[in-house]
Every structure is written in structure tokens, then in C-alpha cells.
Amino acid sequence: MRFKTLVAGFAFALTATAALAAYNNVVVKLKTPVAEASDSVIVLGAAWSCAGDTCTSVLDRKTAQVRDCRQVAKALGPVASFSVGGSSLDEAGIQACNTAAK
């Protein structure tokens, strides 16, 4: 019986960890594609991988925030979309974000 409880607890921990990890993926679509693919850009203390008009990273965030988007826009240029896990900035958030890129 103890073994079943231990296995059930371990399975729950893995499931909970996987669910939380999904929220750390950050995807940014740029208005202008990068000239050359790169994975050496550091923004918000994390490495970003960019190819074409898409840049990705992993951050300790659960929701898309304008303040994070602004830092990315300053470093990479104006963005068309910004999402963290299942959370994305709306059009007003994207406009506020891009004011930093000018």
C-alpha cells in the first residue's frame, strides 16, 4: 500500500511540474524578421533564440506582461505578438510594448 501511495505522489508531482513548465515558454513574433538567426541575445536575464520573425525563450513567468514585452522590444525591435504559456498581450498591450522600441 505504501508503494502505491508513493507512486501516486510521484506521478502527481511530475504532472504538476509539467503543467507549471508550460507557462514558462515565451514566444514573440517580431514585426520585422531578424536578419540572421541567433541564440545569443540576452534579455530579461535569459537567452533568446530568434529565427525569421519568431523569438523564443524560457522565463519564470506565468502571464504575458507589458513590462517584459517592452524589454524585449527594446532589444529585438517592434513586436507583433507576445505570449507566455497560454497568456497573450492584447492589441493595446502590444501598442504599449512597442512604444519602447522607438
C-alpha positions as CSV (number, residue, x, y, z in Angstrom):
1,M,0.0,0.0,0.0
2,R,2.8,2.4,0.8
3,F,4.3,1.8,-2.6
4,K,1.1,2.7,-4.4
5,T,0.9,5.9,-2.3
6,L,4.5,6.7,-3.2
7,V,3.9,6.1,-6.9
8,A,0.7,8.2,-6.9
9,G,2.5,11.0,-5.2
10,F,5.4,10.9,-7.6
11,A,3.0,10.9,-10.6
12,F,1.2,13.9,-9.2
13,A,4.5,15.8,-8.7
14,L,5.5,15.1,-12.3
15,T,2.2,16.2,-13.6
16,A,2.2,19.4,-11.6
17,T,5.7,20.2,-12.7
18,A,4.9,19.7,-16.3
19,A,1.8,21.9,-16.0
20,L,3.9,24.7,-14.5
21,A,6.7,24.4,-17.0
22,A,4.3,25.1,-19.9
23,Y,3.8,28.6,-18.6
24,N,7.5,29.4,-18.8
25,N,7.7,29.3,-22.6
26,V,7.7,32.7,-24.1
27,V,7.1,33.3,-27.9
28,V,7.5,36.7,-29.6
29,K,6.5,37.4,-33.1
30,L,8.5,40.4,-34.5
31,K,7.1,42.9,-37.0
32,T,10.4,42.7,-38.9
33,P,12.3,39.3,-39.2
34,V,15.8,39.2,-37.8
35,A,18.5,39.4,-40.5
36,E,20.3,36.4,-39.1
37,A,19.2,33.5,-36.8
38,S,20.7,33.8,-33.4
39,D,20.5,32.2,-30.0
40,S,22.9,34.5,-28.1
41,V,20.6,37.5,-27.4
42,I,20.2,38.0,-23.6
43,V,17.0,39.8,-22.5
44,L,15.4,39.7,-19.0
45,G,18.3,37.6,-17.9
46,A,17.5,34.8,-20.3
47,A,18.9,33.6,-23.7
48,W,16.6,34.2,-26.6
49,S,16.6,32.1,-29.8
50,C,15.5,34.0,-32.9
51,A,14.9,32.9,-36.5
52,G,12.8,34.8,-39.0
53,D,10.1,36.7,-37.2
54,T,10.0,34.4,-34.2
55,C,12.0,34.6,-31.0
56,T,11.6,32.2,-28.1
57,S,12.9,31.9,-24.5
58,V,12.0,30.4,-21.2
59,L,11.2,32.8,-18.3
60,D,10.0,32.4,-14.8
61,R,6.6,34.0,-15.7
62,K,3.1,32.7,-15.8
63,T,1.4,35.5,-17.8
64,A,2.3,38.0,-20.5
65,Q,3.3,41.4,-19.1
66,V,3.7,44.7,-20.9
67,R,6.9,45.4,-18.9
68,D,8.5,42.2,-20.1
69,C,7.5,42.9,-23.7
70,R,9.0,46.4,-23.5
71,Q,12.4,45.0,-22.6
72,V,12.2,42.5,-25.5
73,A,11.1,45.2,-27.9
74,K,14.0,47.4,-26.8
75,A,16.4,44.6,-27.6
76,L,14.9,42.9,-30.6
77,G,12.6,45.5,-32.2
78,P,8.8,46.1,-32.5
79,V,6.7,43.0,-31.8
80,A,3.5,41.8,-33.4
81,S,2.6,39.4,-30.6
82,F,3.9,38.4,-27.2
83,S,2.8,35.3,-25.3
84,V,3.7,33.4,-22.2
85,G,2.2,29.9,-22.0
86,G,-1.5,30.4,-22.8
87,S,-1.5,34.1,-22.0
88,S,-1.0,36.8,-24.7
89,L,-1.0,40.5,-24.8
90,D,-4.0,42.1,-26.5
91,E,-3.6,44.9,-29.1
92,A,-3.5,47.7,-26.5
93,G,-0.7,45.8,-24.7
94,I,1.3,45.3,-27.9
95,Q,1.0,49.0,-28.7
96,A,2.2,49.9,-25.2
97,C,5.0,47.4,-25.6
98,N,6.2,48.9,-28.9
99,T,6.5,52.4,-27.6
100,A,9.7,51.2,-26.1
101,A,11.1,50.1,-29.4
102,K,11.0,53.5,-31.0
